[in-house]
Amino acid sequence: MADNNLTDRQLAILKVIDEHMRTRGYPPSVREIGQEVGLTSTSTVHAHLGTLQRLGYLRRDPTK
């Protein structure tokens, strides 16, 4: 999949997740993602994560 299918915000979210995984070894919380990309609504972050998952950029553990 080409990254040009993603919005700037979605690319920023992927970058935050990637950087967090590299430096800490585990993914950031929804709230942490929002703080990093300038979103105060966790539901908006969840919506972006759902889109990224649906497009195949993320896999999420339903038990987490």
C-alpha positions in Angstrom: 0.0 0.0 0.0 1.2 3.4 -0.9 1.6 6.0 1.9 -0.2 8.5 -0.3 -3.5 6.9 0.7 -3.0 8.3 4.2 -3.7 11.7 5.6 -0.9 13.8 7.2 -2.4 13.0 10.6 -2.5 9.3 9.9 1.2 9.4 8.8 2.0 11.3 12.0 0.2 8.7 14.1 2.2 5.9 12.4 5.4 7.8 13.1 4.6 8.2 16.8 3.8 4.5 17.1 7.0 3.5 15.3 9.2 5.8 17.4 7.6 4.7 20.6 8.1 1.1 19.7 11.7 1.7 18.8 12.6 3.6 22.0 10.4 1.9 24.6 9.6 -1.5 23.1 5.8 -1.2 23.4 3.2 0.9 21.7 2.0 4.2 23.1 -1.4 4.7 24.7 -4.3 6.3 22.8 -3.9 9.3 25.0 -0.2 9.5 24.3 -0.7 9.3 20.6 -3.3 12.1 20.8 -0.9 14.3 22.7 1.9 13.8 20.2 -0.2 14.6 17.1 -2.3 17.4 18.6 -5.6 15.5 19.2 -7.5 16.0 22.5 -10.3 13.5 21.7 -9.4 9.9 22.3 -12.4 8.9 20.1 -10.8 10.7 17.1 -7.5 8.8 17.8 -9.5 5.6 17.9 -11.1 6.4 14.6 -7.7 7.0 13.0 -6.4 3.8 14.4 -9.4 1.9 13.1 -8.8 3.3 9.6 -5.1 2.4 9.8 -6.0 -1.1 10.8 -8.6 -1.4 8.1 -6.1 -0.3 5.5 -3.6 -2.9 6.8 -1.0 -0.5 8.3 -1.7 -1.7 11.9 -2.7 -4.9 13.7 -4.3 -4.4 17.0 -4.6 -7.0 19.8 -8.3 -7.0 20.8 -7.4 -8.1 24.3 -5.4 -4.9 25.0 
